[in-house]
Amino acid sequence: MLEVRGKRYPLAAAKDYLQATLADPRLNGRQVRIEGVEKRDGTLLVEKFYTVKDGRLYRVRYYCETCHIAYLQPGLCYCCQQPTELQELPLSDTDDDTMADP
């Protein structure tokens, strides 16, 4: 659920990894930028998701420090089965190829 200026929007995403990220409680209360389309039922269909810090956009990924594997969604590392760490990486105009856009 996203709340903007007192209005609440249920969130949905076409991609499973994006839906899992949107549901990650570690992101609660953070400033975010969400790009998407409002559907007729009031649901916001999320197409792109970023966190915002000091006016800069960050992409979200999940990382296993033990195995050095990056993931697009929260959960356990497929290799060692330990929880992955939420990371926010600065978005740069020069690294668009590292963005996971739906």
Residue, then its C-alpha position, 0 to 999 in steps of 0.5 A: m500500500l502506498e500513501v500519498r497526500g492522505k490517499r492510499y493506493p493498493l500496489a500491484a506489479a506484473k513481475d513477481y520479483l517487483q511484487a515481492t520487493l514492494a511487499d518487503p517490510r524493510l522498505n516501510g517508511r522510506q521515501v520512494r519513487i514509483e512509476g506506473v499506471e493507475k488502474r480503474d479500480g484504484t490500484l497502482l500498477v508499478e512499472k518502476f520502483y526506486t528509493v530516494k535519498d537526498g534527492r537521488l534515486y537508488r535501485v534496490r537489490y538483495y545481496c548475499e555477502t557470503c556467496h556474493i550473489a545479487y538478487l532482484q527480490p528479497g528472500l534466502c540465498y539459493c546457495c547458502q540459504q541465509p537471508t539476503e541483505l537489502q541494498e540501495l545502489p545509486l542510479s547513474d545515467t551511465d548504468d541503465d543496463t544494470m536496471a531491472d525494468p519490467 
